[in-house]
Amino acid sequence: MHASKAISSTLLTLLLGCSAASQTTPLPHTAKEQPEEEAPSDTTDITTMDAASCGKNDQDFDNFFTAYIYRPELRPQYTSPNIEIRQISDKNKKIGTETKEQNKPLKIGLIDYRWSYVTADEKEEKSDRIEIKIHREGDAMQVEFIRAKYTNDDTLIRTYGPKGAYVFEHKNNCWQLTQELR
C-alpha cells in the first residue's frame, strides 16, 4: 500500500514537472525539488524571508514571489503600508491609494500548482486560471496577470478579461509590494 502511494506521488511530481515547462513563468518549486539544506523543516516557524529571497536579482525575486504566494502570513511584512493604485494602460496616471488592509485579496493564487485568479471573497476560482509574466521595470519587478484558458496539457488557448499587475520594489533590504495596476 505504501509503495503504491510513493509511486503515485513520484508520478504526480514528474507529470507536474513536465507540464511546468509550458508555462510562461516557471511554477513554484515543491519542497522535494529544493536541496535539503534550503528546505525548512515542518516544525520551523519562519516569519521572514531568507537571504536567497531578498536579493536584487531576478532569481532572488522568483524565490521571493514564490514564498509570497505560498505563505500568505508573510505578505503583511512585505507589503507597503500604502499601495498606489495606477492605470495599467498609463502607469503615470494614479487612481488612488489603498492601505494594505484595503488592498485585499492578492488576485494571484495557486490551485494544484497552477496560477489561479483569486476573487474578492479570497477563494481561488478553479475555472479561472491565469497567465502571469514577470519582468523587470527599472529597479522594480512587475508581475502581470490575465485570466486564461488552457488545454488539458497546459497549452495556452487564449486570454480574456482585464489585465492586472503588481509592482514590487526593493526596499528595507527586501522586496515590497508598492503598486497595483488596474
C-alpha positions as CSV (number, residue, x, y, z in Angstrom):
1,M,0.0,0.0,0.0
2,H,2.8,2.5,0.9
3,A,4.7,1.6,-2.2
4,S,1.8,2.4,-4.5
5,K,1.4,5.8,-2.7
6,A,5.1,6.5,-3.2
7,I,4.9,5.6,-6.9
8,S,1.7,7.7,-7.4
9,S,3.4,10.6,-5.6
10,T,6.5,10.3,-7.8
11,L,4.5,10.1,-11.0
12,L,2.5,13.2,-10.0
13,T,5.7,15.1,-9.3
14,L,7.1,14.0,-12.7
15,L,3.9,15.0,-14.5
16,L,3.8,18.4,-12.8
17,G,7.4,18.9,-13.7
18,C,6.7,18.2,-17.4
19,S,3.6,20.5,-17.6
20,A,5.6,23.3,-15.9
21,A,7.8,23.6,-18.9
22,S,5.0,25.0,-21.0
23,Q,4.2,27.9,-18.5
24,T,5.2,31.4,-19.3
25,T,6.6,31.7,-15.8
26,P,8.2,28.7,-14.0
27,L,5.8,27.2,-11.5
28,P,6.9,27.4,-7.9
29,H,9.2,24.6,-6.7
30,T,7.9,22.0,-4.2
31,A,10.0,21.2,-1.1
32,K,11.1,17.9,-2.7
33,E,12.7,19.7,-5.6
34,Q,14.7,22.0,-3.4
35,P,18.0,21.0,-1.9
36,E,17.5,19.7,1.6
37,E,19.6,22.4,3.3
38,E,17.3,25.1,1.8
39,A,14.0,23.5,2.7
40,P,12.8,24.4,6.2
41,S,11.6,21.6,8.4
42,D,7.9,21.3,9.2
43,T,8.5,22.4,12.8
44,T,10.4,25.6,11.8
45,D,8.4,28.9,12.1
46,I,9.9,31.3,9.7
47,T,8.4,34.8,9.9
48,T,10.8,36.5,7.5
49,M,12.1,35.8,4.0
50,D,15.5,34.1,3.7
51,A,18.5,35.8,2.1
52,A,18.0,33.9,-1.2
53,S,14.6,35.6,-1.5
54,C,15.6,39.2,-0.7
55,G,18.5,39.8,-3.1
56,K,18.0,42.2,-6.0
57,N,18.5,39.8,-9.0
58,D,15.7,38.1,-11.0
59,Q,16.2,34.7,-9.4
60,D,16.0,36.2,-5.9
61,F,12.7,37.8,-6.9
62,D,11.5,34.5,-8.2
63,N,12.3,32.9,-4.8
64,F,10.6,35.9,-3.1
65,F,7.4,35.8,-5.2
66,T,7.1,32.0,-4.7
67,A,7.2,32.5,-0.9
68,Y,4.9,35.5,-1.1
69,I,2.3,33.4,-2.9
70,Y,2.7,30.2,-0.8
71,R,3.0,31.9,2.6
72,P,0.2,34.5,3.0
73,E,1.2,35.1,6.6
74,L,4.4,36.8,5.3
75,R,2.6,39.2,3.0
76,P,1.8,42.0,5.5
77,Q,5.5,42.3,6.3
78,Y,6.4,42.6,2.6
79,T,3.6,44.9,1.6
80,S,4.0,48.7,1.7
81,P,1.6,50.3,4.3
82,N,0.1,52.3,1.4
83,I,-0.2,50.8,-2.1
84,E,-0.6,53.1,-5.1
85,I,-3.3,52.2,-7.5
86,R,-2.4,53.2,-11.1
87,Q,-3.8,52.6,-14.5
88,I,-2.3,49.6,-16.3
89,S,-2.6,51.4,-19.7
90,D,-0.7,54.5,-18.3
91,K,1.4,53.9,-15.2
92,N,1.8,57.7,-14.7
93,K,-1.9,58.1,-14.0
94,K,-2.5,57.5,-10.3
95,I,-6.1,56.4,-9.5
96,G,-5.6,56.5,-5.7
97,T,-4.0,54.9,-2.7
98,E,-5.2,52.0,-0.6
99,T,-3.8,50.7,2.7
100,K,-2.5,47.2,2.7
101,E,-5.7,46.2,4.7
102,Q,-7.9,47.7,2.0
103,N,-5.9,46.1,-0.9
104,K,-7.0,42.5,-0.4
105,P,-7.0,39.9,-1.6
106,L,-4.0,39.3,-3.7
107,K,-5.5,38.3,-7.0
108,I,-2.9,35.6,-7.7
109,G,-3.1,32.2,-6.1
110,L,-2.2,28.6,-6.7
111,I,-4.5,25.6,-7.2
112,D,-2.9,22.3,-8.0
113,Y,0.4,24.0,-8.8
114,R,-1.4,26.2,-11.4
115,W,-1.7,30.0,-11.3
116,S,-5.3,30.9,-10.5
117,Y,-7.3,34.1,-10.1
118,V,-8.4,34.9,-6.5
119,T,-11.8,36.6,-6.1
120,A,-12.9,39.3,-3.6
121,D,-14.0,36.6,-1.2
122,E,-10.4,35.3,-1.2
123,K,-11.3,32.0,-2.9
124,E,-9.4,30.7,-5.9
125,E,-11.7,30.0,-8.8
126,K,-10.9,26.5,-10.2
127,S,-12.1,27.5,-13.7
128,D,-10.2,30.8,-13.7
129,R,-6.6,30.1,-14.3
130,I,-4.3,33.0,-15.2
131,E,-1.2,33.6,-17.3
132,I,1.5,35.5,-15.5
133,K,4.5,37.3,-16.8
134,I,7.2,38.6,-14.5
135,H,9.7,41.3,-15.8
136,R,11.9,44.0,-14.6
137,E,10.8,47.6,-14.8
138,G,13.9,49.6,-13.9
139,D,14.7,48.7,-10.3
140,A,11.2,47.2,-9.7
141,M,9.7,43.8,-10.7
142,Q,6.3,43.8,-12.3
143,V,4.0,40.7,-12.2
144,E,1.4,41.0,-14.9
145,F,-1.6,38.6,-14.9
146,I,-4.7,38.0,-17.0
147,R,-7.3,35.2,-16.9
148,A,-6.6,32.5,-19.4
149,K,-7.9,29.2,-20.8
150,Y,-5.6,26.3,-21.2
151,T,-5.8,22.8,-22.8
152,N,-5.6,19.7,-20.6
153,D,-1.8,19.6,-21.4
154,D,-1.4,23.3,-20.2
155,T,-1.1,24.9,-23.6
156,L,-2.4,28.4,-23.6
157,I,-5.6,28.7,-25.7
158,R,-6.5,32.4,-25.1
159,T,-6.5,35.1,-22.5
160,Y,-9.6,37.2,-21.6
161,G,-10.8,39.9,-19.2
162,P,-9.0,42.8,-17.8
163,K,-5.2,42.7,-17.2
164,G,-3.8,43.5,-13.9
165,A,-0.3,43.8,-12.4
166,Y,1.6,44.1,-9.1
167,V,4.7,46.1,-8.8
168,F,7.4,45.2,-6.2
169,E,10.2,47.5,-5.3
170,H,13.4,46.6,-3.3
171,K,13.1,48.5,0.0
172,N,14.3,47.8,3.5
173,N,16.6,45.0,2.3
174,C,13.9,43.0,0.6
175,W,11.0,43.2,-1.9
176,Q,7.9,45.2,-1.1
177,L,4.5,45.3,-2.9
178,T,4.1,49.0,-3.6
179,Q,1.7,49.3,-6.5
180,E,-1.3,47.6,-8.1
181,L,-2.0,48.4,-11.8
182,R,-5.7,48.0,-12.9
